[in-house]
Amino acid sequence: MIREYYGRIALSVLVFLGSSVAAQSSSASASTSSSPSAATSNATNTDYWDDDDFIPYQGERFNVFDWNLCKSMAKKFSGNMLISPISVKLALVLLYEGAQDQTAHELAGAMQLPVGRFATRDTFSNILQSLQATRPEYVLNVGTRLYVDSSIVTRQRYGAILKTFYNTDLVSANLSDTKPTAAAVNDWVRNITNGNIPKVIEDHNSLKDSVMLVMNALYFKGSWRHPFPLNRTQVANFYTGIDKSVSTPFMHTVGNFYFSESPELDAKIIRLPYLGHKYAMFLILPRTRDGIEHLVREINPFILTRHMWLMQDVPVDVTIPKFKFDFTSHLENILRELGIRDIFDNTATLTGIAKSKSTSKKLVVSDVLQKVGVEVNELGTAAYAATEIQVVNKFGEQSFHANHPFLFFIEDETTGTIVFVGKVTNPLEMNGHLDVSAPNLPNRFGDSTSGSQGVTSAEERYNFFNIELIQTVNNEAEGNVVISPASVKVALTTLVEGSGGRTRDELLAALRLPSDVVSIRDVASRTLAPFQNVRAGTELNLATRLWTNQDSFVFREYSDTLQKHYGGDLRALNFGDSVGSVEIINDWVRQGTKGHVNSIVESGSLDPDTKLLLTNALYFRGYWLKSFDKQATRLRCFNVPGRGCQETSMMENLSKYRYAYVPSLDAEIVEIPYADGRLAMLLMLPHRERGNLQTLSKDLSYTPISVLLDGLQETELLLSIPKFTIESKMDLKPALEKLGINDLFDLNANLSGIMKSPIRVGNVLHNAKIEVNEEGTIAAAVTGISVVPLMGSTVQNFRADRPFLFTLVDLETAGIIFAGRVVHPQINKASILDSDPIIQQVFGSSNRKVPNLLHRPS
């Protein structure tokens, strides 16, 4: 029998989530606790509420496992569901510290732990330090203990690691004497969860044959920053299905909340902050009564991160149900599906925990049990959880009306840690239990990610537009692509100065700009700094000009702002003289880009009714800090998708470069610096030969460039990259519309700060060019926005011999000057305009007039 050969390790996670404004809590375990809540005074302090400037966590998020765990559980249990991912991870990581070989590999892969045990310890130490930080406005208790049978001799090093990095105590106990052991464990858990979990071990006989208990308990009690008035709570219908409903108390309030709508999830997202500037609950509500299955299927951390950055502080009419329920789950089969299997089998290798004896039994996990509870009412939230792992010895003005099922999660916003995540399908259900009997086919995970915290600043939010624009253009285009986000941002920011209403709101949201003019100009000034300080070894110039028809009147205040804050100027033209206007504009473009971009508009393409044309030109010339030897350049294979090996001139250099493999992107990244010490080119190469560039581009949307730069390490590198020249011509209007900038191009556009007559933007024309060779890089770009009147070895190898992404980065601000994609280095010109005959004529050689180029209404 198994009992004769195996001793169990039991792992339990116990969590409670509770609510109260003024409730006092007892102190928790010695391992942790926050002070009792004293939030009543703050609950009525409106000045305190108003100070809620939400900037999402910008480090690399450690939450892929969390959402995979949530999705797997939500699919298997149709009712209310609750899980504490961090509590589960805190218990499992203790086993990882004692695991070897396949057992350790599965734990690290499924949880996506940082590379190496030192990085893992650092990550969890930071998380625990944040969770254990005390504030009077909330209570959060977290504690971890290992109860070890007195017959087991644990390794001294293992105990030291657990105490030093995880604040976890090893407690020796006679586990064969089950009744007093169960009582001691239950007392400890009851203390941490403030009595909300009185008995994690219901039957003391369940401990029979156990040699170790891994216990983690967590308790949270928070008070809403904006409490729901008690006198507004009313009973109404909560729709558990399309035509089924239950009567339940609904809380109601109206106020400013951070809010977003997700077309991908077909859902609304709202942030409900707690007092203390640290924790917040996010609710994700499907648009339709039966949308919860779609939401569970489609939700992922990348979409959520994107919409956290898109959230706007707006008035919202909020209605959510009061709910309270407990949830118990046996997680073995769920974890098997997620790729953690070895710890439950007789192949488990947990040799780092106990000293080996010829008579000793080996350790396997018999179960992972979590008990979780949550209560949400008008004053706030209370939650609790406990996780238990049993290990055995083996042979050896928006509206947000949550009147139908929804998801929610609570996040520590200082570290991006998901403390709780759950699903509400019926607010009246009080208990849930998940104990699936058979696992499905396992999900496999790649290598681990590393966590790093970025700087929470307005510039970082501004920089997120760069990656989103690049991603959108990459999705639209085929083949080689180059774009200058800096050029586009400058043009759009100048339009913010002259816009109002919804037009301005959309621009602010897409560019992640603050709302007040002073802050906008401050961010823009720092973004423009690289263009205004020329250094030896590089030349980087940006010129912006506003062209107006000679009979149009542009407000003097706007033209002064353009010159003072954006380095731009204004010039009047006779757009009726199309040939002369085109010649003047293109001559300016050629001068601004040192002849590298010859034109932004073609002869005959300007409508005589054009009132305003906004252009900016960007020119860069740089030399590598470490030049490539031309004699080392050789014809070698570059693997072009669908074509195979294509002989390409490949440059090589053996030197030290800042480099890293980033597991969360499954890509290698190298930084190639320029001679000025400020600018560098980042090359991002998918790790696998058939790696998908669109996937890499999408994943980059959720990792700030600053975080990538911080993760690079100086490495002896044999660098091999192709010589390439790319020129891209495109109309960015479709891409900008996908990023939420729609009103600018609409008949209702509000550009009343530029001129009195109603106008709108017709197109955003962009031309960018970059050349990479042995000596350095030459790049140029020009963007034009046209506006018309409204009538209605020991050496690491980095061999870029397959498609890759690149960015030209300002190292001081992490701003992206140029970005692109190389699919075929021998193809010099690229265009995503081929499907649009009008735009073909704009950039082509045709001299025919195109009356509807600038979308002048008929």
Secondary structure, 3 states (H helix, E strand, C coil): CHHHHCEEEEEEEEEEEEECCCCCCCCCCCCCCCCCCCCHHHHCCHHHHHCCCCCCCCCCCCCHHHHHHHHHHHHHCCCCEEECHHHHHHHHHHHHHCCCHHHHHHHHHHHCCCCCHHHHHHHHHHHHHHHCCCCCCEEEEEEEEEEEECCCCECHHHHHHHHHHHCCEEEEECCCCHHHHHHHHHHHHHHHCCCCCCCCCCCHHHHCCEEEEEEEEEEEEEEECCCCCHHHCEEEEEECCCCCEEEEEEEEEEEEEEEEEECCCCEEEEEEEECCCCEEEEEEEECCCCCHHHHHHHCCHHHHHHHHHHCEEEEEEEEEECEEEEEEEECHHHHHHCCCCHHHCCCCCCCCCECCCCCCCEEEEEEEEEEEEEEECCCEEEEEEEEEEEEEEECCCEEEECCCCEEEEEEECCCCEEEEEEEECCCCCCEEEECCCCCCCCCCCCCCCCCCCCCCCHHHHHHHHHHHHHHHHHHHCCCCEEECHHHHHHHHHHHHHCCCHHHHHHHHHHHCCCCCHHHHHHHHHHHHHHHHCCCCCEEEEEEEEEEEECCCCECHHHHHHHHHHHCEEEEEECCCCHHHHHHHHHHHHHHHCCCCCCCCCCCCCCCCCCCEEEEEEEEEEEEECCCCCHHHCEEEEEEECCCEEEEEEEEEEEEEEEEEEECCCCEEEEEEEECCCCEEEEEEEECCCCCCHHHHHHHHCCCCHHHHHHCCEEEEEEEEEECEEEEEEEECHHHHHHCCCCHHHCCCCCCCCCECCCEEEEEEEEEEEEEECCCEEEEEEEEEEEEEECCCCCCEEEECCCCEEEEEEECCCCEEEEEEEECCCCCCEEECCCCCHHHHHHHCCCCCCCCCCCCCCC
